[in-house]
């Protein structure tokens, strides 16, 4: 099992290396392994192959898997949407990064609960740069103002950058446009250092447009897919 995951990880590294070198030899890309469909045994196998950051999109799954794997110093990312009644649960799990802060309203509520618990949380503002009703996130025209509002008024939230999900399209130009839109916003945010864009099917295109953090599941976990 470890051999398979090592091969998957190596092939992903090669693809990332090729994509990032087309940008710059100094451009670094980090990986979050999306483990939402994976067992704890599979996560541990991939961890032993060298992948140490994992992302879950459900609070309960992240809790159960982190407890089962507490013997490993895994860096857990929360990549799913967050309901207000689950905020305290997420705070208690203490993820290294919350990728999908998708509204100013949620930010204010999260900051209030963080303050009550005397904690802080690193977050990314999610941008709906594809303008799809099925996706969460702030609209691009409001992203900078909302980002700055959170920085000013939510001291317990540590904003470190942006996240987007590429357009749900077979048209490469449409997908690229959604990434470029987010990158243009990112470039205007002086304090932003993380640009989370790209998944298994489009991470190379996302890296081409400046992504420095990709969220990859099937390319790492599926048998024989990579």
LUMLUM-629407 format. One line per 2 residues: number of its first residue (from 0); for each residue x, y, z of N, C-alpha, C, CB. Coordinates in steps of 0.05 Angstrom, whole numbers. Glycine has a CB too. Example, Ala and Ser with C-alpha at 12.3 -4.5 7.8 and 13.67 -1.06 7.14 Angstrom:
0) 264/-114/156/246/-90/156/264/-66/156/226/-89/181  257/-45/142/273/-21/143/258/1/157/282/-12/114;
END
This chain:
0) 17/-24/0/0/0/0/17/25/0/-19/0/24  38/25/17/56/48/18/69/53/-9/77/45/40;
2) 77/30/-22/90/33/-48/72/47/-68/99/6/-59  47/40/-68/28/53/-87/26/83/-81/0/40/-85;
4) 23/90/-56/21/118/-49/46/134/-54/13/121/-20  69/120/-50/94/133/-57/95/140/-87/118/116/-48;
6) 87/121/-103/86/125/-132/67/147/-140/78/99/-147  44/148/-127/24/169/-133/36/196/-126/-2/164/-118;
8) 48/197/-103/59/223/-93/82/232/-111/69/220/-64  99/213/-119/122/220/-136/112/230/-163/140/195/-141;
10) 92/218/-175/81/227/-200/68/255/-198/61/207/-211  55/260/-175/44/286/-171/66/307/-168/26/286/-146;
12) 87/300/-154/110/318/-151/122/326/-178/132/306/-133  124/306/-196/135/311/-222/118/330/-238/139/284/-238;
14) 91/326/-237/73/343/-251/74/372/-240/44/332/-250  75/374/-213/76/400/-201/102/414/-208/74/398/-170;
16) 124/399/-208/150/411/-214/151/422/-242/173/390/-211  140/408/-261/138/417/-288/122/443/-290/127/396/-307;
18) 99/443/-276/81/466/-278/93/491/-264/54/459/-265  106/487/-241/116/510/-227/141/522/-241/124/502/-198;
20) 157/505/-253/181/515/-267/174/532/-291/199/492/-275  149/528/-302/140/545/-323/134/573/-313/115/532/-336;
22) 130/575/-287/126/602/-275/152/614/-266/106/599/-251  166/599/-248/191/608/-238/203/586/-221/188/634/-220;
24) 230/585/-221/243/564/-204/240/571/-175/272/562/-211  231/595/-169/227/604/-141/198/600/-132/236/633/-138;
26) 181/592/-150/153/589/-143/148/562/-128/134/590/-168  140/563/-103/136/539/-87/106/532/-86/148/543/-59;
28) 100/507/-89/72/498/-88/69/477/-66/63/486/-115  51/481/-47/45/462/-26/21/445/-33/41/476/1;
30) 19/422/-21/-3/403/-27/-19/397/-2/8/377/-39  -46/399/-5/-64/388/16/-77/364/3/-85/410/25;
32) -74/341/16/-86/316/6/-115/316/16/-71/291/16  -134/316/-2/-162/315/5/-170/287/12/-180/327/-18;
34) -176/283/37/-179/255/48/-208/249/54/-162/251/72  -227/264/44/-255/261/52/-267/234/45/-272/283/40;
36) -257/221/24/-267/194/17/-248/172/25/-272/193/-13  -228/178/42/-207/159/49/-210/149/77/-180/171/44;
38) -199/125/82/-199/114/109/-175/123/124/-200/83/107  -175/119/150/-152/127/166/-127/110/158/-158/123/196;
40) -131/85/150/-108/69/141/-96/81/116/-117/40/136  -113/90/97/-102/102/73/-88/129/79/-125/107/53;
42) -99/144/97/-86/170/105/-59/164/117/-104/186/124  -58/144/135/-32/138/148/-12/128/127/-37/116/170;
44) -21/112/108/-3/103/87/9/126/71/-17/83/68  -9/145/64/1/168/49/19/186/66/-23/185/38;
46) 13/188/91/30/203/110/58/190/110/18/203/138  59/164/112/84/150/113/100/152/87/80/120/120;
48) 85/158/65/98/162/39/110/190/37/78/157/17  102/208/56/114/235/56/94/258/55/132/237/34;
50) 68/253/54/48/274/52/37/279/80/25/267/33  41/304/91/34/309/119/11/328/123/58/319/133;
52) 1/340/102/-22/359/104/-47/346/91/-16/386/91  -69/345/106/-93/332/96/-117/351/101/-98/305/111;
54) -137/349/83/-160/366/84/-186/350/86/-161/384/60  -203/359/103/-230/347/106/-251/368/102/-233/333/134;
56) -274/360/92/-296/380/87/-320/376/105/-304/378/59  -318/358/125/-339/354/144/-327/354/172/-355/328/139;
58) -340/369/190/-329/372/217/-327/345/231/-347/390/234  -348/328/230/-348/303/244/-326/284/233/-375/290/242;
60) -323/284/207/-302/267/195/-274/276/204/-304/267/164  -270/302/204/-244/312/212/-239/305/242/-243/343/208;
62) -259/307/258/-256/300/286/-249/271/290/-282/307/302  -264/253/277/-260/224/281/-233/215/270/-283/208/269;
64) -226/226/247/-200/218/235/-176/229/251/-199/227/206  -179/254/260/-157/266/275/-153/251/302/-162/295/280;
66) -175/242/314/-172/227/339/-159/199/333/-200/223/352  -168/186/312/-157/160/305/-127/161/298/-172/147/283;
68) -119/184/287/-92/188/278/-76/207/295/-92/197/249  -84/210/320/-71/229/337/-42/223/343/-86/232/363;
70) -34/198/337/-6/190/340/12/202/319/-3/160/341  0/214/298/15/226/276/12/256/277/6/215/249;
72) 33/271/273/31/301/273/21/312/247/59/313/279  -3/303/240/-16/311/215/-24/341/216/-40/294/208;
74) -20/355/194/-30/383/192/-57/382/179/-9/400/175  -78/385/195/-105/383/186/-115/410/176/-124/373/208;
76) -126/410/151/-139/434/139/-169/429/138/-127/440/111  -185/449/143/-214/447/139/-221/461/113/-230/459/162;
78) -232/445/93/-236/456/66/-266/457/59/-222/439/47  -283/450/78/-312/450/72/-325/476/80/-325/427/85;
80) -351/478/73/-367/500/82/-372/498/112/-394/502/66  -377/520/125/-380/520/154/-407/533/161/-357/536/167;
82) -424/517/174/-449/528/185/-443/541/212/-470/505/188  -459/562/217/-454/577/242/-456/560/267/-473/600/244;
84) -474/540/267/-477/524/291/-455/504/294/-504/509/289  -436/503/275/-413/485/277/-387/500/283/-410/469/251;
86) -389/526/286/-364/542/290/-348/533/314/-372/571/292  -361/529/336/-347/521/360/-333/494/357/-366/519/384;
88) -346/476/342/-335/450/337/-309/452/321/-354/432/322  -309/470/301/-285/474/285/-263/487/301/-291/492/260;
90) -270/506/318/-249/519/334/-236/498/353/-262/541/351  -252/480/364/-241/460/382/-222/441/367/-263/444/395;
92) -226/437/341/-208/420/325/-182/433/318/-223/411/300  -182/460/319/-157/476/315/-143/469/288/-139/472/338;
94) -156/472/265/-143/466/240/-120/486/235/-163/467/217  -100/477/220/-78/495/213/-87/517/194/-54/480/201;
96) -108/511/179/-119/531/160/-148/524/153/-102/532/134  -165/544/153/-193/542/145/-194/555/118/-213/556/166;
98) -200/539/97/-198/548/69/-223/563/60/-193/525/52  -246/559/72/-271/568/59/-287/587/75/-287/544/53;
100) -274/609/84/-288/631/97/-302/646/75/-268/650/113  -329/643/72/-342/650/48/-361/674/50/-358/628/38;
102) -360/688/72/-377/712/74/-368/730/98/-407/705/78  -374/755/97/-368/773/118/-384/766/143/-373/803/110;
104) -408/758/139/-425/750/162/-413/727/177/-453/743/152  -403/707/163/-391/684/176/-365/693/190/-384/662/155;
106) -350/711/178/-325/720/190/-331/733/217/-311/740/172  -351/750/219/-358/764/244/-366/744/265/-380/785/239;
108) -382/724/257/-391/704/277/-367/687/286/-413/686/264  -350/679/267/-326/663/274/-308/679/293/-311/655/249;
110) -304/704/287/-287/720/304/-298/723/332/-283/748/291  -324/726/334/-337/728/360/-332/703/377/-367/733/357;
112) -336/680/364/-332/654/379/-302/649/385/-343/631/362  -285/657/367/-256/655/373/-248/672/397/-240/663/348;
114) -259/696/398/-253/714/420/-263/702/447/-267/741/416  -286/690/446/-297/678/470/-279/655/481/-325/667/465;
116) -266/642/462/-249/619/470/-219/628/471/-252/597/449  -214/654/468/-187/665/468/-169/649/450/-175/664/497;
118) -178/646/425/-163/632/405/-163/648/379/-175/604/399  -146/640/361/-145/653/334/-145/630/314/-120/671/331;
120) -150/637/289/-151/617/267/-141/629/241/-179/606/264  -123/615/228/-114/623/201/-135/615/181/-86/609/195;
122) -142/634/164/-164/630/145/-157/641/117/-189/644/155  -171/630/97/-171/640/70/-199/650/64/-161/619/50;
124) -201/673/50/-226/682/41/-233/668/14/-226/714/37  -256/656/13/-264/642/-11/-277/661/-31/-283/618/-5;
126) -268/660/-56/-278/678/-77/-293/661/-97/-255/694/-90  -318/668/-103/-333/655/-124/-326/668/-151/-364/655/-118;
128) -303/662/-161/-293/675/-185/-304/663/-211/-263/673/-186  -320/641/-208/-333/630/-232/-362/639/-234/-332/599/-231;
130) -371/653/-213/-398/664/-213/-419/642/-216/-402/685/-235  -414/619/-203/-433/596/-205/-450/595/-179/-417/570/-209;
132) -476/592/-183/-493/592/-160/-489/568/-142/-522/592/-169  -477/547/-152/-472/523/-136/-447/526/-118/-467/499/-155;
134) -432/547/-122/-408/551/-106/-412/574/-85/-385/558/-124  -399/571/-63/-399/591/-42/-376/611/-48/-396/579/-14;
136) -376/633/-33/-355/652/-35/-365/680/-41/-336/644/-57  -347/699/-36/-354/727/-42/-350/733/-72/-337/746/-25;
138) -365/752/-82/-362/758/-110/-336/774/-114/-387/775/-121  -323/771/-136/-297/784/-140/-297/814/-136/-288/779/-168;
140) -318/828/-144/-319/857/-141/-319/867/-112/-343/868/-155  -327/849/-94/-328/856/-66/-306/844/-49/-355/848/-54;
142) -289/827/-62/-270/811/-47/-249/828/-32/-255/793/-66  -239/849/-44/-218/865/-31/-230/880/-7/-206/885/-51;
144) -253/892/-11/-266/907/11/-272/888/34/-291/921/1  -282/864/28/-289/845/50/-264/835/64/-305/821/38;
146) -243/830/48/-218/821/60/-207/842/79/-197/816/37  -207/867/71/-197/888/87/-214/893/112/-194/914/71;
148) -240/889/109/-259/892/131/-253/871/152/-288/889/121  -248/846/144/-241/825/163/-215/831/176/-240/798/148;
150) -195/839/161/-169/846/173/-172/868/195/-150/856/151  -189/887/189/-192/910/208/-209/903/232/-204/933/193;
152) -231/888/228/-251/885/249/-253/857/261/-277/891/237  -237/838/252/-238/811/263/-210/803/272/-249/791/242;
154) -201/813/295/-173/809/303/-166/780/309/-168/825/327  -185/763/314/-179/735/320/-178/718/295/-200/724/339;
156) -184/729/272/-181/716/247/-155/725/234/-206/720/228  -138/707/227/-113/713/214/-116/706/184/-89/698/227;
158) -123/727/168/-126/722/140/-99/720/127/-143/745/127  -95/698/112/-69/695/99/-71/693/68/-56/669/109;
160) -96/695/57/-98/694/28/-126/687/19/-78/675/17  -127/676/-5/-152/670/-19/-154/641/-27/-155/688/-43;
162) -178/632/-31/-184/606/-42/-206/608/-63/-192/585/-20  -204/593/-84/-226/591/-103/-227/562/-114/-224/611/-126;
164) -250/555/-124/-254/530/-139/-257/537/-168/-279/514/-128  -242/525/-186/-243/531/-214/-271/526/-226/-223/514/-229;
166) -277/540/-247/-302/538/-260/-308/509/-268/-303/555/-286  -333/501/-264/-342/474/-270/-348/473/-300/-367/465/-253;
168) -327/469/-316/-330/471/-345/-308/454/-359/-328/500/-354  -315/444/-382/-295/430/-398/-280/449/-416/-308/408/-416;
170) -288/474/-415/-275/496/-430/-251/506/-414/-295/519/-437  -227/500/-423/-203/508/-408/-202/538/-404/-179/498/-422;
172) -211/553/-424/-210/582/-421/-227/592/-398/-218/595/-447  -250/580/-394/-268/588/-373/-255/582/-345/-295/574/-375;
174) -243/558/-343/-230/551/-318/-207/570/-313/-220/521/-320  -191/575/-333/-168/593/-330/-177/621/-322/-152/594/-356;
176) -199/630/-333/-210/657/-327/-217/659/-297/-234/663/-344  -228/637/-286/-235/638/-258/-210/639/-240/-252/614/-250;
178) -189/625/-249/-164/627/-234/-151/654/-237/-144/605/-244  -151/665/-261/-138/691/-265/-152/713/-249/-138/698/-295;
180) -179/711/-248/-194/731/-233/-186/731/-204/-224/725/-235  -182/707/-192/-174/705/-164/-146/715/-161/-177/677/-154;
182) -128/708/-179/-100/717/-177/-98/747/-179/-83/704/-199  -114/760/-195/-113/789/-197/-121/802/-171/-132/798/-220;
184) -140/790/-157/-148/801/-131/-126/796/-111/-175/787/-121  -115/772/-111/-93/765/-93/-69/785/-95/-83/737/-99;
186) -63/792/-120/-40/810/-124/-44/838/-113/-35/812/-154  -69/845/-107/-75/871/-96/-76/871/-65/-101/881/-107;
188) -72/848/-54/-74/845/-25/-45/842/-14/-91/820/-16  -35/863/-2/-7/864/6/0/842/27/0/891/17;
190) -19/836/44/-12/817/66/-17/788/58/-29/824/90  -29/783/35/-36/755/27/-11/740/18/-57/755/4;
192) -9/715/28/14/698/21/5/671/10/32/694/44  -20/664/14/-30/637/5/-51/641/-16/-40/621/29;
194) -48/627/-39/-68/627/-60/-75/598/-65/-58/642/-86  -98/589/-54/-106/561/-56/-125/557/-80/-120/552/-30;
196) -114/546/-101/-129/541/-126/-120/515/-138/-127/565/-146  -138/500/-149/-131/476/-164/-136/451/-149/-102/478/-171;
198) -149/431/-163/-154/405/-152/-143/384/-172/-184/401/-147  -150/359/-169/-138/338/-184/-139/342/-214/-152/312/-178;
200) -161/353/-224/-165/356/-253/-154/382/-265/-194/354/-260  -148/402/-248/-140/428/-259/-117/441/-245/-164/446/-259;
202) -102/426/-228/-81/439/-212/-59/450/-229/-70/419/-192  -53/438/-252/-31/448/-269/-39/476/-280/-25/429/-291;
204) -64/478/-288/-74/504/-298/-74/524/-276/-102/500/-311  -81/516/-252/-82/534/-229/-54/544/-222/-94/520/-205;
206) -34/526/-223/-7/534/-217/3/554/-239/12/509/-217  -5/549/-263/2/568/-285/-8/596/-279/-10/558/-312;
208) -30/598/-265/-42/624/-258/-35/632/-230/-72/623/-262  -14/621/-218/-4/631/-193/-10/616/-167/-13/658/-190;
210) -25/594/-169/-31/580/-144/-6/571/-130/-49/556/-150  -6/573/-104/16/562/-88/7/541/-67/32/584/-74;
212) -18/533/-69/-29/512/-52/-51/498/-68/-40/524/-25  -48/472/-72/-68/457/-87/-81/436/-69/-55/443/-112;
214) -106/429/-75/-121/410/-59/-126/385/-77/-148/422/-48  -113/364/-71/-113/340/-89/-122/316/-74/-86/336/-102;
216) -143/302/-85/-152/278/-72/-148/253/-89/-181/280/-65  -163/252/-111/-163/227/-127/-136/221/-140/-183/230/-149;
218) -120/241/-146/-94/236/-157/-75/222/-137/-82/262/-167  -82/224/-112/-65/212/-91/-77/186/-80/-61/231/-69;
220) -103/185/-78/-115/162/-65/-126/140/-84/-137/172/-48  -135/147/-108/-148/127/-125/-127/108/-136/-162/141/-148;
222) -134/83/-137/-115/63/-147/-112/65/-177/-126/35/-140  -87/69/-185/-80/69/-213/-88/93/-229/-92/46/-225;
224) -98/115/-215/-107/138/-230/-85/156/-239/-127/154/-213  -64/158/-222/-42/177/-229/-25/165/-251/-25/183/-204;
END
